Amino acid sequence: MERIDRISSFIVMDILREAKAIGDVIHMEIGEPDLDPPPSVIEALEKAIKDRKYFYTPSLGIWELREKIAQHYYIKYRVNISPHRVVVTTGTSGAFLVAYSIIMSAGEKIVLPDPSYPCYKNFAHLLDITPIFLPVDESTSYTINVDMLKEYKDYKAIHISSPSNPAGSVYSADTLVSLIRYCDDRGIYFISDEIYHGLAYEQEEHTALEFSDKAIVISGFSKWFCMPGFRIGWMILPEELLQKAEKVIQNVFISAPTLSQYAALGAFDYTYLNRVREIFRKRRDFLYEELRQIFDIPVKPEGAFYIWANIERYSEDAFTFCERLLREAKVAVTPGTDFGSYKTKKFIRFSYTKDKKALEEGLRRLKDYLMK
Ligand SMILES: Cc1ncc(COP(=O)(O)O)c(C=O)c1O
């Protein structure tokens, strides 16, 4: 099969395009915050424009931002990271491409949960890396554990996200530690996508860096910091991978967007960010209580901004369900099939990245549609 044919489209982006063409749609599909970034981001951006920061930066990012990100790990997790190990990237998406390309060669394997964030497998395909899908469901709250990993052989890396997309599950410290030890002992790379950190509602999240310096931690400004369009993220790498990452970034990106790097200097306003978390927590509480009266929701989401709902009592095919819901009720949600193939036809993902009024209207339309 041609490489390009192995890459599937990111269905949620297709739905977004269709929803925008239809108009007057309640958007519960896309995972981008509707809230503004901290005001200090805009101030930093305006200053950068005034200072004419229009040039490329060093490929690993501006030093001030690398320092701020390192400080963030101390403030939030009490972990000491040298700013040298921080690499500023073009979104976490850019970081995935760089990370995969520096640790794996064509034909090597990476373990991914199924369901999980759709683009992981496509980054693998783009680099002729073979994804191995590890099925997860409600029995383990959609998380991987060491017993499950033991069944797989000859893989170079595993990649998880916590809080996770699509189920909003948060890995416990115990599960993280055991997974990381298992990987470290066998020379397997543990890639931890922590982009939803800051949006955990029941317990503090743990960064993989608390447990190992070998973990590859990827995070960014698109979710908690409300800066998705700035296209900026970061990676914390083990020392020995830094030069390799630099080489790839020099060639593929040159550097992350300069204005966004300067704007991100203003992102670490924790008072503002804590308010963001509270807003999403309230929305989660509201939408979860409403949706569980309509659908079976096997796992209460503990983080991110998604609800993973079973639609079996209404339909056997999530894609058709979502298409009809969009066309007939003007509510956009994402079919589970975007996230993998294990039981995903029975699920849809709601996102609560709109205000309560919009969520209420979405629910009204959804209920009317289901009652027809
Ligand atoms: C788990 C996960 N990782 C990464 C991303 C992409 O983030 P970025 O905007 O930093 O490229 C998303 C976006 O939805 C996501 O859900």
The ligand as a Gaussian input file, in Angstrom:
#p B3LYP/6-31G(d) Opt

LIG

0 1
 C       -3.955000      14.164000      23.049000
 C       -3.612000      15.305000      22.151000
 N       -2.331000      15.558000      21.862000
 C       -1.996000      16.556000      21.025000
 C       -2.943000      17.372000      20.431000
 C       -2.492000      18.435000      19.457000
 O       -2.085000      19.570000      20.073000
 P       -1.287000      20.783000      19.419000
 O       -2.298000      21.867000      19.190000
 O       -0.305000      21.171000      20.475000
 O       -0.627000      20.340000      18.172000
 C       -4.286000      17.163000      20.711000
 C       -5.317000      18.020000      20.089000
 O       -6.491000      17.804000      20.186000
 C       -4.634000      16.099000      21.591000
 O       -5.910000      15.834000      21.873000

